[in-house]
């Protein structure tokens, strides 16, 4: 796994926004989605997904929860994590985890 400063900046921006505005979910207070947030920091020619998890779990339990994806009929988190060629980045930002780029 390689660090990516641009995605880290996008994750921190979003974490701060959601914390300040008491938001939960993938849409920021300005109405922007994941793709809008990361485009602020560059152009991306790889697949990037976002999985959020709230709470104080350890990283392993968070990834397991995304893989199981209970009570989610479309299994979006699981599909993101297991998608071939997907890049995943995991950040702990305040009480929120932002997942957008790593290697699988």
N, C-alpha and C positions, 0 to 999 in steps of 0.2 A: 504494500500500500504506500503510495506516495502522497505527501502533503500537496495541497493545492490552495494557495493563498487567496485566489479569486473566489473560489467557492466558500472558503472559510469566511471571507468578508460578506458574501451574500447571506450565509447562514447566520452570522452575528447580527447583521442588519435586521433580518427577519425575527430572530429571537428577541432582540431589543424591542422591535415594533409590537410583537405579540404580548410581551410582558407589560410594556407601558400602556397598551390599549386593552389588556385583558381579553385577548383573542385566543380562540382555539380553531385550528384548521389550516388549510393551505392558502387562504386568501388574506393578504395583508390589509392594513387599515386604509391604504390607498387603492384597494381593489385589485392590486397586482397579484399574479400567480407566480409559480416557481419559474417558469420560462422568462417572464419579465424581470424577475429579481436577478437571475444569473446573467442575463444579457447586459445588465448594467456593468458587469465585470469582464466581459469578453464575448467572443463568438465561439460557439461550441459545435464541434463536428462529431461528438460522441453522444450516446444515449445518457441522459441524466434524469433520474427520478427522485422523488421526495417522499420519504416516509417519516411521519412524525410519531413521537411517543412521549407522553407526559408522565412525570413521576420520578422517583428516585431509584429506579432499578439499575442493576449493573448492565454493561453493554451486552454481555452474552444473553441475559434474559430478554433484553429488548429485541435482539435479532431472532431469538426463538419465537417471541410473540409475533413478530412480523411473518415468520415462516408458517406458523400455525394459523394466524389471521382469523381467529375465532369470531363468530357472529358477523362476518363480512362475506356475503354471498359471492361477490365478484373476486374476492381474494386479491385485491389490488396491491397490498404490501408484499404479499408472497410473490406475485407475478413480477413486481419490480426487482425484488432481491434475486430471483432465480432466472431472470431474463438473460439469455446469452448476450455477451458483449456489453452488459450494463455496467456502468461505473458507479460506485457507491462511495460516498464520503460521509463519515459519521462524526458529528460534533455534539458535545454536551454544552449547551448554551443555557445558562441559568437553570431553570427547571425543565427545559425542553430539549429534546434530541432532534436534530435536523440531519437527515440522511439524504445525501445527494450524489456521492461519487466514491467508488472503490472498485477493485477488480474482482470479478467472478470468473 
